Amino acid sequence: MWRGLIRDVPGFPQAGIVFKDITPLLGDPVGLAACVDELVAPFEHEGVELVAAPEARGFVIGGMAADRLGAGFVPLRKPGKLPRSALGADYELEYGVERLEMHTDAVADRKRVLIVDDVLATGGTAAASARLVTLGGSELVGFSFIVELAFLHGRRLLGDARVESALLVD
């Protein structure tokens, strides 16, 4: 079972945080394939045209999810990483403030977009991702996460959007 391939790292990136390390999962081809299959299954018949994923771990999972769905991929980057005009959205993490950006034309033409990431914690990254998708002129189909830290109530920031999480941690 792929769920056993996710390990806890206490005190990273700072004291009081328990980091969910997916690198053992990424290194296991059978587990990784099973995890990605589970992430995309709820959205297979939803007409997803693009998968958007935030830097950096979301890129790995998001790219694989896009491939499985026959969709394109949109990277949501940290500031200063994109070579052309970009939209941006700020968000708060458990331990600071960050920003995501995407090219202004990345999701144009009312595409149906699924956002994929490794962990839903406080919801800041996911909410910023959704703002970028809708600011860009596309329709948010939903979110798919490997792990949801339910005790942090991140879903509250995502409104009535569809949220699917493969592993729920209470």
N, C-alpha and C positions, 0 to 999 in steps of 0.2 A: 504494500500500500504506500502510495507516494506521500501521504500525510506525515509519516514517520521520518521523512527526509528533511523536514523543516526543524531547525534547532533554535533554541533560545540563547541569546547572548546578553546576560544581565550587565547593566551599566554602560551600554553603548547606544548612542554616541555620548551620553552623559549619565551621571548617577540618577537612579530612579526609573530609567527607561529599560525595558526588556526588548531588545531588537529581535525581530523574527528573521533569521538568516536562511535564505532560500538557496544558497550556493550548493549545498549537498543535493537538493532537488535538481538544480540546473545541471549537475554533473552526472545524473542518472538518466540515461536515455529512455528507459522504459517508464520510470516514474514521471519524468517531464512530459512525455507524450500523453500519459494517462491524465495528468493534471490539466494540460491544455485542452484535451478532449472534453473534460468535465467543465471547464470554463466556457467553452463555446456552445455546448449542447443546448442550453436554454435559449440561445439566440440563433440557432441554425435556420429557422424558418421566419426570421424577422426582417429579411431584406437588408441586412447590414452591408453597406457599400464601402465604408471605411472603418478602420479600428484606429483609435487615437490612444496613445500611452505616454505617460510622463517619464522623463529621464530619471533614473537610469535603468533600474531593474524592470520597470514596466516595458522598456523597449524589447527586452528578450521575450517576454511572455506575449506582449502585444503583437510583435512581428509574427510569431508562430500562430497566434489566434487569427490574424488577418489571413495568413496562408490557408488555414483550415476552413475559413469562411469564404474564401475566394474573393476577399476584399483588399482594398489598398490599405496602406499604413501611413499614419500621420504622427511624426515625433513631436512631443511637447517638450521643449527644451528649456534649459536654464538660460538666464539672460546673457546676451552677447554671443550666442553660439550659432545664430542663424544669419546667413549672408544677405538676405533681402528684408523688405519691410515686414514687420511682425506686429501681431496683437499680443498684449500681455495681460496677465491676471496675477495679483498678489494673493498670498494665502498664509495662514499661520499653521505652524507645526506645533507639536507638543513642546518643542525646544527652540522656537525662533520663528522668523518671518522669511518667506522665500517668494519666488516669482517663477511663473511658467510663461513661455512664449511659443507662438507658432506663426508660420508665414501667413500673411493676410489672405492668401488665396488657397490655403491648404484644404479647407472644407467647404468651398463655395458651391453654389448651385443646389442648395437644399439636399445635400447627401444625408443618408441615414448612417449615423455614427454610433459605434459602441466604444466605450472607454474601458480599457483593461489595465489593471495594475496588480502589484503583488499584495499590498496590504491596505485595508481600510482601517484607519485609526481614528483620528479626530474628524476626518472628513475634509480637511482644508485642501489637500492636493486634489481630491476628487471634485470638489466644488469649483476650484479654479479651472480644472480641466473642462468641466461642463460649461462654465462661462465662456471659455475660449471657443468651444464648439458652437454655441449659440450665437456668440458675437460674430463668428465667421460666417453665419448664415445657414447652418445646417441643423438637422433634427437629431436630438439625443435619443437614441434607442434605449440606452441603459448603461449599467456598469457591471463589470464582472471582475471579482477579486479572488486571489488565491486564499487569503486569510482576512477575516474581519474580526477586529478586536471590539466585540460588542459592548464591553464595559466602558468604552470611550464614547459611545453613542454618536459615531460619525455619520450615521444615516440621517440624523436630524438636519444636517447641512445640505442634504441632497433632495429635499422636497419630496415630490411624489414620483420621482424617477424610479424605474425598475432597478433593483439592486440584487445581484446574485453573488453569493460568496460560497466557495467550495468548502472552506473550513471556518467554522464559527468558534471563537474563543470567548467564553463568558468571563 
